[in-house]
Amino acid sequence: MCLSRIGVVTRVWDAEGVPMAIVEIDDRAEPVSLITAAAAVGDRVVVQFGFVVEVLTERRAQDAERLRSEAQASLGRVAGTRVHASGTRRNEP
């Protein structure tokens, strides 16, 4: 199971020598550490366990989002629910 998520960097700062960022993930602002990857405001990044582990190119970000949407749709069909882009689930009739 993969616990990484994709988000967009909205703020970067130095916290007493530790590079930090705010990343918007699923409409939530989350503070993360940049000690494993350098990122700038506007970059799409992979976050795992509170650390940015990769800065994505636009193409990689689009591919990852497409795969995520396809996986969510497949999981929804298996469970008898439909998963919307917002992440909400609705029972199928």
C-alpha positions as CSV (number, residue, x, y, z in Angstrom):
1,M,0.0,0.0,0.0
2,C,1.3,3.4,-0.9
3,L,0.7,6.3,1.6
4,S,2.0,9.1,-0.6
5,R,-0.2,11.9,-1.8
6,I,0.2,14.6,-4.5
7,G,-0.3,18.3,-3.7
8,V,0.7,21.8,-4.6
9,V,3.2,23.9,-2.7
10,T,1.6,27.2,-1.6
11,R,4.2,28.5,0.8
12,V,7.9,27.9,1.7
13,W,9.9,29.1,4.7
14,D,12.8,28.3,6.9
15,A,12.0,27.0,10.4
16,E,15.3,27.4,12.3
17,G,17.3,25.8,9.6
18,V,14.7,23.3,8.5
19,P,13.1,24.0,5.1
20,M,9.3,23.7,5.4
21,A,6.4,24.2,3.1
22,I,2.6,24.3,3.1
23,V,1.2,21.9,0.6
24,E,-2.5,21.9,-0.5
25,I,-3.7,18.3,-0.6
26,D,-7.3,17.5,-1.3
27,D,-8.4,21.0,-0.3
28,R,-6.4,20.9,3.0
29,A,-3.3,22.9,3.8
30,E,-0.6,20.6,5.4
31,P,2.8,21.6,6.7
32,V,5.6,19.4,5.4
33,S,9.3,19.2,5.5
34,L,11.5,19.9,2.5
35,I,14.6,18.2,3.9
36,T,14.4,15.4,1.3
37,A,13.6,17.5,-1.8
38,A,13.8,21.2,-2.8
39,A,10.5,22.7,-3.9
40,A,9.2,26.1,-4.8
41,V,5.7,27.7,-4.6
42,G,3.6,26.3,-7.4
43,D,5.4,23.0,-7.6
44,R,3.4,19.8,-7.6
45,V,5.0,17.4,-5.2
46,V,4.7,13.9,-3.7
47,V,4.3,13.9,0.1
48,Q,4.9,10.9,2.2
49,F,4.8,10.8,6.0
50,G,5.1,14.6,6.2
51,F,8.1,14.9,3.8
52,V,8.2,16.1,0.2
53,V,9.9,13.1,-1.5
54,E,9.7,14.2,-5.1
55,V,9.0,17.3,-7.2
56,L,6.9,16.2,-10.2
57,T,7.1,17.4,-13.7
58,E,3.7,18.6,-15.1
59,R,3.4,15.4,-17.2
60,R,4.2,13.1,-14.2
61,A,1.7,15.0,-12.1
62,Q,-1.1,14.7,-14.7
63,D,-0.3,10.9,-15.2
64,A,-0.4,10.4,-11.4
65,E,-3.8,12.2,-11.1
66,R,-5.2,10.2,-14.0
67,L,-4.1,6.9,-12.4
68,R,-5.6,8.0,-9.0
69,S,-8.9,8.9,-10.6
70,E,-9.0,5.5,-12.4
71,A,-8.2,3.6,-9.3
72,Q,-10.8,5.4,-7.2
73,A,-13.4,4.7,-9.9
74,S,-12.4,1.0,-10.0
75,L,-12.6,0.7,-6.2
76,G,-16.0,2.4,-6.2
77,R,-17.4,-0.1,-8.8
78,V,-16.0,-3.0,-6.8
79,A,-17.6,-1.8,-3.6
80,G,-20.9,-0.9,-5.3
81,T,-20.4,2.8,-4.9
82,R,-19.3,5.6,-7.3
83,V,-16.4,7.7,-6.2
84,H,-16.6,11.3,-7.5
85,A,-13.5,13.5,-8.2
86,S,-14.1,15.2,-4.8
87,G,-13.5,11.9,-3.1
88,T,-17.1,11.5,-1.9
89,R,-18.9,8.2,-2.4
90,R,-22.5,7.5,-3.3
91,N,-24.3,4.2,-3.4
92,E,-25.2,3.0,-6.8
93,P,-28.9,2.3,-7.4
